């Protein structure tokens, strides 16, 4: 055998072993239900969390199955002994998981896809109107693109208020900036949903265990159950806020500025006639739809005999001067709220 063939045979043999090991490894991962993952990777903590999580009856490979290229890189890393000390999901891994979330959560995924939180990297980071008013910064990733690895200069150029702006990697343009894992931790400890024997509202959970904010600094989801609700003021007056703990997650992004004034920054805290209502009293959880928000609480006719859904508010017309978040009785009744007409009262009583 010539020397040239010997030089080629060694790398070819390594490649052949690698290729042959990929299907074997896949079969092993599928049949081991997580124990194989914990043995080969430094993810023992994640494996222990998964065993007590809502998704504990779902095999690891149902959510984390990779492409042939990723499997080859995994095999190569183990053969070379270059497995990182901390294993985490990269941006592409997060995007690859979305259709797997959709497989089981079709309704929730459809609502998210039709709502504002399915916004893309291009829509957020190349918005000319917003970028001219506010300089792009790394803190943008706290709410948008929190799984992106790198700083703002690695994603967008130029970083100024002049523009024009473009994404350095065009492949990010149509990718979701707020994917499912921004607000859900699939390894969070919790019981799977089951149909209760009887419905007792006081015993039903308010916050699902998976709900929480992904903190890109620690690469962990902080449970909504321990997230704080802010103190908000209208001038010097403390604003009454709903105790609904789910909106503690909303406030992580839709919070007032350091002045703590209602309506500043991205705050949407309701004032006026709706003060004290939770965000989720009007907004659906995944799609933010508000179509039923009036009908859920109001009768078809208000005290003055006008259908509340036909009033001039932003519920009906986004350009209305009467923002549904801050509407007050005196906005429409500057001389005072009128009393019910006698005929109207009589018709109700009879």
N, C-alpha and C positions, 0 to 999 in steps of 0.2 A: 504494500500500500504506500503510495507516494506521500511525501510530507504535506503537500497541499491538501490532500484529502483528510489527513489527520487534523490539520488546522480547522477544517470546516466541520468535522464530525463532532467535536466537543460542543460548540455552540448549538449545533443542530440537535444534539442529544438533550441538552438542557431545555431547548424550545419544545421538543417532543414530550419530554416529561411534564413541562408546564402545561401544554395543551391537553395532555391526557389527564392531568390532575384537576382541571377545571370542572368537567362534568362529575368527576368523583367527589370533588369538594361540594358542588351544588347538591348532589344527592345526600351527602353527609349532613349539610346544613338543614335540608328539608326534613330529614328523618330525626335529627337530634333535638328539634324544638328548642333551640336556644342554648343548650349545653355546649354544643360545638362552637358556637359564636363566643361564648364566655371563655372557653378553653383556649381558643386561638387568638383572641383579641383582648386588649386591656379594657374590657367593658363589663367586668363583673358587677359593678355597681348598677349599671343600666339593666343588666340581666335580672338582678334581684328586684329592681323596681318593676320591671315588666311582669314578673311572677305574681305581683300583688296589684297589678293595674287593671283597668277596665278591659284592656285588650289582651289579657293573659291567655285567652282561648284562641288567639290568632297567632299562627306560626310567624316567626321573625321574617322568613323569606317572603311572606305575603306583602310586607311593607318595604323590606330592604333588599329585595332581589335586584341584582345589578346586571349590567350588560356584559358581554364577553370581554370587552376591553377592560372594564373595571375588575372583573374576576381575574384576568391575567395580571393586572397590576397588584392585586391582592396576593396572588401566589408569588409573584416576583418579590414583593416586599418581605414576605415571610421567609423565602429562601435566602434573601440577602440579610435578614435580621435587622431590617430598617423599619419595623412597625413603630409608629409614634407612641409616645408615652400617653398622650391623651387622644383618643379616637372620637371624632365628631363628624356630623353630617356637613358636607360642603354645600354651597349654593345649588349646584346641579342635582345633588342628592335630594334636596328639599323639593325642587321642581319635579323631579321624577316621582316623588311620592304622591303628588296631587291626584293623578288618575287612580291611584290605589285608595286614596281617601274616598274618591267619588264612587268607587265600586260598592262600598257599603253604605255611604251617606249621600245618596243621590239627591234627595230633596234639599238637604243642607247645602250641598255643593252647588245646586242650581240657583238657590237663593243668593249665595255668596257671589256666584258668577254674574248675576244680574244686578248686584249692588255696588255701592261705591268702594267697598274694601277690596274688590278685585282689580283695582287700578294698576296700571303698569309702570315700569321704571321710566319709560319715555314720558308718560303723561305727568309723572311727579317731578322728575329731575330736569326736564327740558321745557317746562312751562315758562314761557317768556314773560307773561304778566307777573307771575309770582317771583321769578328770579330777578326781575328788575327792582322789585320792592324789598326783597330780603336776600342777603348773601347766602349762597349754599354753604353748608358746614357739615362736619362729621355728626353733629347732633341730629341731623335730619334722619340718620339711620336708626334713631331710637324708635321711630314709628314706621318709617318707610325703608324697605330694603335692609331690615335688621339682620338678615342672614348673609349679606354681602361681606366678603372678606377683603378688607382694605379700607382706605379712607376715601373721602369725597373726591380727592384729586385722582384717585384710581378709577373712578366711575365716570366723572363728567369733566369736560373742558369747554371753555375756560371757567375758572372759579372766580367770577366777578359779576357785576350787575350790568354789564354791557352786552355780552353775548356776541354772536349767536352761540347757543349751547348744543352740544352733541354728546352722545354716550361714546366713550372710548371703545367699548366692545358692543357693536351693533346688535349682537345676539341677545342682549338684555332688554332690548326695546319693548317687546311685547310680553315679557315675563312678568308675573304678578309681584308687586312690591310688598303685598301683605298676604302671604300664603296662609294656609290653614295653621301651620305650626307657629305662626306669630302669636296666636291666641290659644292654642291647644297643645298640651303635652300628652302624647299618647302613652307615656310611661308613668303618668301620675297615678299614685295609689288610689284605688276606688273600685267599687263593685259594678259589674255590668248591669245595664238597665233590664229590669224584669217587670212584667205586668203585675201590679199589686192586687191582693185579694179584695181590698176595698179602698175607695178613694177618700182619704181624710186630708184635707188641704194643709192643715197645720203640720202634718207629718211628711209632706212631700218636700224634696230638696229644692233649694233655690238656685244654688250654684253647682254645676257639674264639676267633679274633681279635676278634670283636664283643663278647665278654664284658667288661664294665667298669661302673663306677659313674658315673651321671650326677651331676656336681657342679653344682649350681644357681648357684653363685657365678661360675664361669667359663663355664657353659653348655657344658661339654665332658664327654665320657665318659672317665674315667681307666681305662686298660686294667687288667684283673685281673692281668696278667703283671707289673705293677710295683707293685701294691698290697702293703703289708706284712702279714705275719702277726704277731699280737701276742705279747708275752711274758706268760704267765698263770701264776699261782701258786695252790697250795693251802696256805694258811698261808705258810711260808717255802720250801716245796718247789716247784721249777719243774715245771710240768705238761708232759708230753710231748705235742706237737701234731703231727698229720699234716703232711707237707710238700706235700700236695695244694694247689697254688696256686689252684685254683678257690674254695676256701673263704676266701681272702683277701677275696673279694667278700662272702661271708656275714658276715664279721667286721666289715664296715663298719657294719652295723646291729645284729648280734647280738654285741656286744662287752661285756666286763666294764666296771665302773665304773673310776674313776681309781685305785682300790685295786689293780687288776689281779688280783683274786681270782676264781677260777673260780666260776661260778654267780651272780655279782652282775650287776645290771642285766639286760640281755637275753641274757646269755651262756648258751650251751648246750654248752660244751666237755665232751666225755665224760671221765669219771673212772672209777676202779675197773677192772672187767673190760674196759671198752671204751676205756680211755685210749689215745690215739694213733690212733684211727680218724678218718677224714675225715667231715665232715658228709654228704658224698655217698656214703659207704659204706652209709648207711641211708636217706637221703632222696633221692627222685627229683628231678631237676634242676628241673623246671617245676611239678610238682604236689605235691611234698614227700611223696608217698605212701610209706609204710614197710612195706607188706604183705609184701614179699619179703625184708626186711632180715635177719630171723632165719634164714630158710631158705637164703639165699645163703651163709652162713658155717657154720651149725650143722647137724649131722645131725639127723634127726628125734628121736632119743633122746639125752639128755645122759648124762654119766658115771654119774649116779645113776638112770638108767632112766626119767626123767620128760621128756615132750615139752617142749622149751624154750618153745614157743609157748603152752603151757598154764600156765606158771609165773605167779605173782602179780607181774607187773611192769606198768608203764604201757604196754607194748606191747599187753597184753590189756585192761587196765582203767586209764583215765586217772586214776582216783582212788586207785590203788595207792600204798602208802607206798614201794614199791621203784621209784624212778625209773630208767628204763632208761639215762639219761645218767650216773647216778652209782652204779649198782648194784655192790656188792662181793661177793666170795664169802662173807665173814663175815656179810652181811645175812641169808642163809638158813642158813648153817652156823656159828653162834656157837661151837660146840665144835671147829671145824676141819673141813676138807673131807674127807668120807669117802672111803676107798679103794674101788676097783671091787670088786664082789663076784666071787668066784671063778667062780661059775656064769655070771655075765654075761661075764666075760673068756673063759671056755671057749666060750660060744656065738659070740663074735666070732671067736675063732681057728678054730673049726670050721665 
